[in-house]
Structure formats: structure tokens, C-alpha cells
Amino acid sequence: MKIPVTKMRLFWFYKRIFDIVVSLLLLPVLFLISSVLLFSSIFFKNKKVFYIQKRMGKNCEPFYAIKFRTMEPVKEITRKFNDLIETDRITPFGKFLRKSRIDELPQILNVLKGDMSLIGPRPDYYIHALEYVKIVEGYRDRHIIRPGITGLSQIRLGYAEGLEATAKKASIDNYYIQHVNYIIELKIIGNTLITILRGLGK
């Protein structure tokens, strides 16, 4: 699948400018929250505040996404690509970070670096994504653009668990790529803000 020619280059140029401007504006917020979490970590066994994970990005290339840590650390991820998320590892404070979507905020650094966009297909753990590419129809196609911090499949499905949900996610993401315009972008932003304000994240 290719990005439609009708989605003029100017749209993607302005989208990138928007990503950079908004991310720069959010940097002070990221610095403030990071400072608070770093200070509070002193009272919580000095656990690491940030979590860096290898994800699949544009053109199926790997990159390292950064988030605020919400789960108890493990030496190695043993969850398979079709297993459910290990909710027992999510910390009490991690639940709040996930509900408010604050855990995603550090990814504005990935946006500034060019690995991600504010809006686009959500990037999956690289090892799992390699399996999805093989068995989920349309999954490879969703990687022809930069992945996003939020996206159409996220606001429609939430967190996708299992092969069936991943297939639906790929279908919605590919619809987004083929039909994206300023109105769809604004709707995604609006729905994301509602999710944050209502604490409906996962």
C-alpha cells in the first residue's frame, strides 16, 4: 500500500510542523512531571522513572520509544504476541499514569527526533510486531507512515490485545492512512483530550 497521491505533500509537511511545535510546547510539562516523578522515586525504592522499549516504526524499522514506567520491571519480556497484557505487573501509580495517558508524554522526545508523530498508528513491541507482520493481514501496510502517540485505532479500540484485536487495529490504521485529512486529525485530537480528561485510558 502507498500513501495516496491525493494526500498532498503539503499536508504531511504541515503535519510534521504541527508535531514539532506542539512537542516543543509540551517540553516544559514533561520536564515538570519528570522532576516530580524523579523526586518521588526516592521514596519508592529508587525505581527507574522512564521505560524504554524497542518498537516497530516507519517502514517496519525498529526504534526505541520512551515512556514513564507503569509496570514492575522484569529482566525479560516473556509475554507472547497473542497473550494478554500482564495487568498484575501494573503498579497502583502506574494505573493512574495509564488512565490519564501521562505515561505517553515522554514520547514527544521520539516525535522531535522524527521516530514518531503525535497522531498515527500505535507502535507495537518490536518482537511481537515481527510476528504480526507475518500473520496479520494489512499489518505491514500500517507502517508506511510514522507511528503515533495517539491514533484512530486507539480512540476506537483502546488497547488492542490478541490477534483479532490486532487485525481490527491494522484495518482501522490503514483506513486512517488512506483517508486522513485535517478534519480526521482534529477529531482524533478531540477524542484523545476527552479520554485524558475522563481518565479512560488503559
MARGU-370621 format. One record per atom (N, C-alpha, C): y, x, z; residue in one letter. Coordinates in steps of 0.1 Angstrom, whole numbers, plus 2048, in hexadecimal, padded with zeros to 3 digits. Each point is the difference from the previous one (the first is absolute). Layout:
BEGIN
Y	X	Z	code
Y	X	Z	A
...
***
This chain:
BEGIN
Y	X	Z	code
7F4	808	800	M
80C	7F8	800	M
80C	809	800	M
80B	7FB	7F8	K
80C	808	800	K
80B	7F7	805	K
80B	806	806	I
80C	7F9	804	I
806	7F9	7F4	I
802	7F3	800	P
806	7FA	7F4	P
80D	806	7FB	P
801	801	7F3	V
80C	806	7FA	V
80C	7F7	804	V
7FE	7F3	802	T
80B	7F7	803	T
806	802	80D	T
7F9	808	809	K
805	803	80D	K
809	80D	7FF	K
80A	7FE	7F8	M
809	80B	7FC	M
801	80C	80A	M
802	80B	7FB	R
801	80C	808	R
80B	7FF	80A	R
80B	7F9	7FD	L
80B	7FE	809	L
7FB	7FA	80D	L
7F7	7F6	7FF	F
7FB	7F9	80C	F
7FA	80A	80A	F
7F7	809	7FA	W
7F9	80A	809	W
80A	80A	805	W
80A	803	7F8	F
80A	80A	804	F
808	7FA	80C	F
805	7F4	7FF	Y
807	7F9	80B	Y
7F7	7FE	80C	Y
7F3	7FD	7FE	K
7F7	7FF	80B	K
7FF	80D	808	K
7FF	80B	7F9	R
7FF	80D	807	R
80D	803	807	R
80C	7FD	7FB	I
80D	802	806	I
800	7F7	80D	I
7FB	7F4	7FF	F
800	7F7	80C	F
7F7	805	80A	F
7F4	806	7FC	D
7F7	806	80A	D
807	80B	808	D
807	809	7F9	I
806	80B	806	I
80C	7FC	809	I
808	7F7	7FC	V
80C	7FB	807	V
7FB	7FA	80D	V
7F7	7F6	7FF	V
7FB	7F9	80C	V
7F9	80A	80A	V
7F8	809	7FB	S
7F9	809	808	S
80A	809	808	S
80A	805	7F9	L
80A	808	806	L
807	7F8	80B	L
803	7F4	7FE	L
807	7F7	80A	L
7F7	7FE	80C	L
7F2	800	7FE	L
7F7	7FE	80B	L
7FD	80D	808	L
804	80B	7FA	L
7FD	80D	807	L
804	800	80F	L
80D	7FC	803	P
804	800	80E	P
7F7	7F7	809	P
7FC	7F5	7FA	V
7F7	7F7	808	V
7F3	807	802	V
7FA	807	7F6	L
7F4	807	802	L
802	80B	80B	L
80B	807	7FF	F
802	80B	80A	F
801	7FA	80E	F
807	7F5	802	L
802	7FA	80D	L
7F2	7FB	805	L
7F8	7F9	7F8	I
7F3	7FB	805	I
7F7	80C	803	I
800	80A	7F7	S
7F8	80B	802	S
803	807	80D	S
80D	801	803	S
804	807	80C	S
7FB	7F8	80D	S
801	7F3	7FF	V
7FC	7F8	80B	V
7F1	801	802	V
7F8	800	7F5	L
7F2	801	801	L
7FB	80E	804	L
807	80A	7FC	L
7FD	80E	804	L
802	802	80F	L
80B	7FA	805	F
803	800	80E	F
7F6	7F9	808	F
7FD	7F4	7FC	S
7F6	7F8	807	S
7F2	805	800	S
7FD	809	7F5	S
7F3	805	7FF	S
7FD	80A	80C	S
80A	805	806	I
7FE	808	80C	I
7F9	7F9	80B	I
801	7F3	801	F
7FA	7F8	80A	F
7F3	7FA	7FC	F
7FC	804	7F3	F
7F3	7FA	7FB	F
7F7	80B	7FB	F
7FD	80A	809	K
7F7	80A	7FD	K
804	809	7F4	K
80D	800	7FD	N
805	809	7F5	N
7F9	7FE	7F3	N
7FC	7F3	7FD	K
7FA	7FD	7F3	K
80A	802	7F5	K
7FB	803	7F4	K
808	802	7F5	K
807	7F3	7FC	K
80D	801	7FC	V
807	7F4	7FC	V
7FD	7FC	7F2	V
7FF	80A	7F7	F
7FE	7FE	7F2	F
7F2	801	7FC	F
7FC	7F9	7F5	Y
7F3	800	7FB	Y
801	802	7F1	Y
7FA	80B	7FB	I
800	803	7F1	I
7F2	7FE	7FA	I
800	7F9	7F5	Q
7F3	7FD	7FA	Q
801	801	7F1	Q
7F5	805	7FA	K
7FF	802	7F2	K
7FE	7F3	7F9	K
809	7FC	7F7	R
800	7F3	7F9	R
800	803	7F1	R
7FC	7F5	7F9	M
800	801	7F1	M
80D	7FB	7FB	M
807	808	7F8	G
80D	7FD	7FB	G
801	7FD	7F1	G
80B	802	7FA	K
802	7FD	7F2	K
7F6	809	7F8	K
7FB	7F9	7F5	N
7F6	807	7F8	N
7F3	805	807	N
7FE	7F9	80B	C
7F4	803	809	C
800	80E	806	C
80C	806	800	E
801	80D	807	E
802	7FE	80F	E
7FB	80A	807	P
801	7FF	80F	P
80E	804	805	P
804	7FA	80B	F
80C	804	807	F
7FE	7FD	80F	F
808	805	808	Y
7FF	7FF	80F	Y
80A	7F6	805	Y
7FC	7F4	804	A
809	7F6	806	A
802	803	80F	A
80C	7FE	804	I
803	801	80F	I
804	7F3	806	I
7FA	7FE	80C	K
802	7F3	807	K
802	804	80F	K
805	7F6	808	F
7FF	801	80E	F
7F1	7FD	804	F
7FB	808	809	R
7F2	7FE	804	R
7FE	7F3	808	R
7F6	7F8	7FC	T
7FE	7F3	807	T
7F1	7FF	805	T
7F8	80A	7FD	M
7F2	800	804	M
7FC	80D	808	M
7F6	7FE	808	E
7FB	80C	807	E
7FA	80A	7F6	E
804	80C	801	P
7FC	80A	7F6	P
7F1	803	801	P
7FA	803	7F4	V
7F2	804	7FF	V
7FF	80D	7F7	V
7F6	807	802	K
7FE	80D	7F9	K
7FE	7FD	7F1	K
7F9	7F6	7FD	E
7FD	7FD	7F2	E
7FF	7F1	7FE	E
805	7FA	7F5	I
7FF	7F2	7FD	I
7F2	7FD	7FB	I
7F9	7F8	807	T
7F2	7FD	7FC	T
7FF	7F2	7FA	T
80B	7F8	800	R
7FF	7F3	7FA	R
7FE	801	7F1	R
7F7	7F8	7FB	K
7FD	800	7F2	K
80B	7F7	7F8	K
800	802	7F3	F
80A	7F9	7F8	F
7FF	7F1	801	F
7F4	7FA	803	N
7FE	7F2	801	N
7FF	7FB	80E	N
803	809	80A	D
7FF	7FC	80E	D
80E	7FA	805	D
7FF	7F8	80A	L
80C	7FA	806	L
808	80B	808	L
80D	7FE	802	I
808	809	808	I
7FB	801	80E	I
801	80B	806	E
7FB	802	80E	E
80B	7FC	80A	E
801	7F3	802	T
80B	7FA	808	T
7FF	805	80F	T
7F4	804	804	D
7FF	805	80E	D
807	80D	802	D
804	807	7F5	R
807	80D	801	R
80F	7FE	801	R
805	7F4	7FD	I
80E	7FD	800	I
805	800	80E	I
80A	808	803	T
806	800	80E	T
808	7F4	802	T
803	7FC	80D	P
808	7F5	803	P
80E	801	7FA	P
806	80C	801	F
80D	802	7FA	F
7FF	801	7F1	F
7F5	805	7FB	G
7FD	800	7F1	G
800	7F2	7FA	G
7FB	7F6	808	K
800	7F2	7FB	K
80F	7FC	7FE	K
809	803	809	F
80E	7FD	7FE	F
806	806	7F4	F
7FD	80D	7FE	L
805	807	7F4	L
7FB	7FA	7F3	L
7F4	7FC	800	R
7FA	7FA	7F4	R
806	7F2	7FE	R
801	7F8	80B	K
806	7F2	7FE	K
80E	801	7FB	K
807	80A	805	S
80E	801	7FC	S
802	808	7F3	S
7F5	806	7FB	R
800	808	7F4	R
808	80D	802	R
804	803	80D	I
807	80D	803	I
7F7	80C	7FD	I
7F3	7FE	800	D
7F7	80B	7FE	D
801	806	7F2	D
806	7F8	7F6	E
801	804	7F3	E
80D	807	7FD	E
80A	800	809	L
80D	805	7FE	L
800	80F	7FC	L
7F8	809	806	P
800	80E	7FB	P
7FD	802	7F2	P
7FB	7F6	7F9	Q
7FC	802	7F2	Q
80D	800	7F7	Q
80B	7FD	806	I
80D	802	7F8	I
801	80F	7FC	I
7FA	809	808	L
7FF	80E	7FC	L
7F8	802	7F4	L
7F5	7F9	7FE	N
7F8	800	7F4	N
808	7FB	7F4	N
808	7F6	803	V
808	7FA	7F5	V
80A	80A	7FB	V
807	807	80A	L
80A	80A	7FC	L
7F9	80B	7F8	L
7F4	804	804	K
7F9	80A	7FA	K
7FC	7FC	7F1	K
7FE	7F3	7FE	G
7FC	7FC	7F3	G
7F2	7FC	7FF	G
7F8	800	80C	D
7F3	7FC	800	D
7FE	7F1	800	D
80A	7F9	805	M
7FF	7F1	802	M
80D	7FA	7FC	M
800	7F2	7FF	S
80B	7F8	7FE	S
801	7F7	80C	S
80B	7F9	802	L
801	7F6	80B	L
7F7	7F4	7FC	L
7FF	7FD	7F3	I
7F8	7F4	7FC	I
7F6	805	7F5	I
7F3	7FC	803	G
7F6	804	7F6	G
7F2	7FE	806	G
7F6	803	7F9	P
7F2	7FE	805	P
7FE	809	80C	P
7FA	7FA	80B	R
7FE	807	80C	R
7F5	80B	7FE	R
803	80D	804	P
7F6	80B	7FE	P
7F5	7FF	80A	P
7F4	802	7FB	D
7F4	800	809	D
7FC	80F	803	D
7F8	801	80B	Y
7FA	80C	804	Y
7F9	806	7F4	Y
803	80D	7FD	Y
7FB	806	7F3	Y
7F1	7FF	7FF	Y
7F9	803	80A	I
7F1	800	7FF	I
7FB	7F2	7FC	I
806	7F6	806	H
7FC	7F2	7FD	H
804	7FC	7F2	H
80C	805	7FD	A
806	7FC	7F3	A
7F7	806	7F4	A
7FA	80C	802	L
7F8	805	7F6	L
7F4	7F7	7FD	L
7FB	7F9	80B	E
7F5	7F7	7FE	E
805	7F3	7F9	E
80B	7FB	804	Y
806	7F4	7FA	Y
802	802	7F1	Y
805	80C	7FC	V
802	803	7F2	V
7F3	7FE	7F8	V
7F5	803	806	K
7F3	7FF	7F9	K
7FB	7F1	7FF	K
803	7F8	80A	I
7F9	7F3	800	I
809	7F4	800	I
80D	802	802	V
809	7F4	800	V
808	7FF	7F3	V
7FE	7F5	7F9	E
807	7FE	7F4	E
80F	800	801	E
806	808	7F8	G
80F	801	800	G
806	809	80B	G
7F8	806	808	Y
805	808	80B	Y
807	80C	7FB	Y
7FA	807	7F6	R
807	80C	7FB	R
80E	7FC	7FA	R
801	7F4	7F9	D
80C	7FC	7FA	D
80C	7FF	809	D
7FD	7FC	80D	R
80B	7FE	809	R
807	80D	804	R
7FB	80B	7FB	H
805	80D	804	H
809	806	7F5	H
804	7F8	7F6	I
808	806	7F5	I
80F	801	805	I
803	7FA	80B	I
80E	802	806	I
7FE	805	80E	I
80C	804	806	R
7FF	805	80E	R
7FC	7F5	809	R
7F8	803	80A	P
7FC	7F7	80B	P
80C	7FC	808	P
7FF	7F5	808	G
80C	7FC	807	G
7FD	7FE	80F	G
80B	800	808	I
7FF	7FD	80E	I
7FC	7F1	802	I
806	7F8	7F8	T
7FC	7F2	800	T
7FE	7FC	7F1	T
7FA	7F4	7FE	G
7FE	7FC	7F2	G
7FB	7F2	800	G
7FE	7FB	7F3	L
7FD	7F2	7FE	L
7F2	7FC	807	L
7F6	809	7FE	S
7F3	7FD	806	S
801	800	80F	S
809	809	806	Q
801	800	80E	Q
805	7F3	806	Q
80B	7FB	7FA	I
806	7F3	805	I
7F7	7F4	7FD	I
7F7	801	7F6	R
7F7	7F5	7FD	R
7F3	801	808	R
7FB	80C	801	L
7F2	801	806	L
801	806	80E	L
80A	808	803	G
800	808	80C	G
7F7	80C	7FE	G
7F9	804	80B	Y
7F8	80C	800	Y
7F3	7FC	7F9	Y
7FC	807	7F5	A
7F4	7FC	7F8	A
7F4	808	806	A
7F6	7F9	804	E
7F4	806	806	E
7F4	7FC	7F7	E
7F8	809	7FC	G
7F4	7FD	7F9	G
802	800	7F1	G
7F5	800	7F8	L
801	801	7F2	L
807	7F3	7F9	L
7FC	7F4	805	E
806	7F4	7FA	E
80F	800	802	E
805	803	80C	A
80E	800	802	A
807	80B	7F8	A
7F9	80C	7FE	T
806	80B	7F9	T
801	7FC	7F1	T
7F6	7F8	7FB	A
801	7FB	7F2	A
80C	7F7	7FE	A
802	7F7	80A	K
80B	7F7	7FF	K
80D	808	801	K
801	80A	808	K
80C	808	802	K
803	807	7F2	K
7F6	806	7FA	A
802	806	7F3	A
805	7F7	7F5	A
7FB	7F3	800	S
804	7F6	7F7	S
80F	7FD	802	S
804	7FE	80D	I
80E	7FD	803	I
809	80B	7FC	I
7FC	80C	804	D
808	80C	7FD	D
802	802	7F1	D
7F6	7FD	7F8	N
801	802	7F1	N
809	7F5	7FA	N
7FF	7F4	807	Y
80A	7F5	7FC	Y
80E	805	802	Y
802	806	80C	Y
80D	805	803	Y
805	80A	7F6	Y
7F8	809	7FC	I
803	80B	7F7	I
804	7FA	7F2	I
7F9	7F6	7FC	Q
802	7FA	7F3	Q
80C	7F6	800	Q
804	7FB	80B	H
80B	7F6	800	H
80C	803	809	H
800	80C	805	V
80A	804	80A	V
80E	7FE	7F9	V
809	7FB	809	N
80E	7FF	7FC	N
809	800	80D	N
80D	7FF	7FE	Y
808	800	80C	Y
7FE	7F4	80A	Y
7FC	7F5	7FA	I
7FE	7F4	809	I
7F4	802	808	I
7F5	805	7FA	I
7F4	803	807	I
802	80A	80B	I
808	80A	7FD	E
803	80B	80A	E
807	7FA	80C	E
80A	7F7	7FD	L
808	7FA	80B	L
7F7	7F7	808	L
7F7	7F8	7FA	K
7F6	7F8	807	K
7F7	808	80A	K
7FC	80B	7FB	I
7F7	809	808	I
808	805	80C	I
80C	804	7FE	I
809	805	80A	I
802	7F5	80B	I
803	7F4	7FB	G
803	7F5	809	G
7F4	7FD	808	G
7F4	7FF	7FA	N
7F4	7FC	807	N
7FC	80B	80A	N
803	80D	7FC	T
7FD	80B	809	T
808	7FF	80D	T
80D	7FD	7FE	L
809	7FF	80B	L
7FC	7F5	809	L
7FB	7F5	7FA	I
7FC	7F4	808	I
7F3	804	809	I
7F7	808	7F9	T
7F5	805	807	T
803	809	80C	T
80A	808	7FE	I
804	809	80A	I
807	7F9	80C	I
809	7F6	7FD	L
807	7F9	80A	L
7F6	7F7	808	L
7F6	7FB	7F9	R
7F7	7F7	807	R
7F4	807	806	R
800	80D	7FE	G
7F5	808	805	G
7F2	7FC	7FB	G
7FF	7FE	7F3	L
7F4	7FB	7FA	L
7F8	80B	7F9	L
804	80D	802	G
7F8	80B	7FB	G
7F3	802	806	G
7F8	809	7FA	K
7F2	802	806	K
7FF	80F	802	K
***
